[in-house]
Amino acid sequence: MFGTPVNGLARLRGLRFRGLLVAAIVGLIPCINASAGPTDYQQGQGSSPITGAAGTGGSQGDSGLDHCDRPMGAMAVLEPQGIALQSLTRYSLSSPTSLIRMMIQQSNCFLVVERGAAMQNMQQERALASSGQLRGGSNMGGGQMVSADFILTPNVVFSENDAGGVGAGIGGLLGGRAALVGGLVGGLKFKEAQTSMLVADARSGIQVASAEGSTRKADFRLGAALFGGGGGGGVGGYGNTNEGKIIAAAFLDNYKKIVAVVRGDPSLQRSVGTLAQEAAAGGATQSGEVFNEGDIVVPKIANVKLFADSSDSGKAVATLGKGEELVVIGPEKNGYLNVQSGAASGWIKRVLITRGR
């Protein structure tokens, strides 16, 4: 009558266990930044197989990459689409495009051309230039962008196994503290991740290289997440979560295979300058429309002279009317374009023509 019922004793023990577990986990939080003051910061401990930096002077922190003496072409990297991005988001991972682009630049095997989110800003700058809003001498306009020789499409597919994982179990136990503990535990998991890279020739549209592989990670234990080499963890990315690190390693392996394919086939290699040379050329190249053989162009004004040579001192062979159609028949020379009119062929000042409608 006066004793503690069996179920009451079990409940008491359960409460004590929960209290001890909460105290143990939450008690670790101050230790993560114990040496830092309220306004100080600490260097993060996250890193992946792809890390470091790259620029016109070379790269650093990229020991896992194969390197090339000079680029074999210019590469545009597309964003993964649809379900691939949704799957990555479930594991607190963003698009791997930035990671892959840094990998490519560090290897020096390809130039990386912007065809992603910043492309809209580039077009905006050109629109400002064409409207006359930019400062004089800004040299911003058409005819300056480097063409992409190759287009790389990355993809990742997950095979899941108990996707809730350790973090979900602990979160259910701790109730309102789930978000806090979840950041430490990082208990999401997958059975297998399959990554691939497909490379297409930008001019022909033909797929010229492909690589595929898979990585496995059976489980992420509470102890490993809290006390492993990664330190306190956090909501992550490719450098501070186990999921991110092994996916980064898989993409690294894919990219090495792509480099090997292009390096082993001279017919796939394109003639481009080094990163430093192309960057310097970008600042020196004058903006303006680019005309190719076969294009239709028209004079901007009436009474434009068509010369026999690419010089003002050459003989005038015809006088053209405004809007008169001309066909480009040769390359530009000394600021003149070789064209064919209905009556004669000759050279016309490039600044006096525009593309036909």
HELIX and SHEET records of a PDB file:
HELIX    1   1 VAL A    6  VAL A   26  1                                  21    
HELIX    2   2 ILE A   29  ILE A   32  1                                   4    
HELIX    3   3 ILE A   83  ARG A   90  1                                   8    
HELIX    4   4 THR A   97  SER A  107  1                                  11    
HELIX    5   5 ALA A  118  SER A  130  1                                  13    
HELIX    6   6 GLY A  165  LEU A  174  1                                  10    
HELIX    7   7 GLY A  175  ARG A  177  5                                   3    
HELIX    8   8 ALA A  178  VAL A  185  1                                   8    
HELIX    9   9 LEU A  222  PHE A  227  1                                   6    
HELIX   10  10 ASN A  242  ARG A  263  1                                  22    
HELIX   11  11 PRO A  266  LEU A  268  5                                   3    
HELIX   12  12 LEU A  275  ALA A  284  1                                  10    
HELIX   13  13 ARG A  350  LEU A  352  5                                   3    
SHEET    1   A 2 ALA A  53  GLY A  55  0                                        
SHEET    2   A 2 GLY A  58  GLN A  60 -1                                        
SHEET    1   B 5 LEU A 111  VAL A 112  0                                        
SHEET    2   B 5 ALA A  74  VAL A  77  1                                        
SHEET    3   B 5 PHE A 150  SER A 159  1                                        
SHEET    4   B 5 PHE A 190  ASP A 201 -1                                        
SHEET    5   B 5 GLN A 207  LYS A 217 -1                                        
SHEET    1   C 5 SER A 345  LYS A 349  0                                        
SHEET    2   C 5 TYR A 336  GLN A 340 -1                                        
SHEET    3   C 5 LEU A 326  LYS A 333 -1                                        
SHEET    4   C 5 ILE A 296  PRO A 299 -1                                        
SHEET    5   C 5 ILE A 353  ARG A 355 -1                                        
SHEET    1   D 2 VAL A 304  PHE A 307  0                                        
SHEET    2   D 2 ALA A 316  LEU A 320 -1                                        
END                                                                             
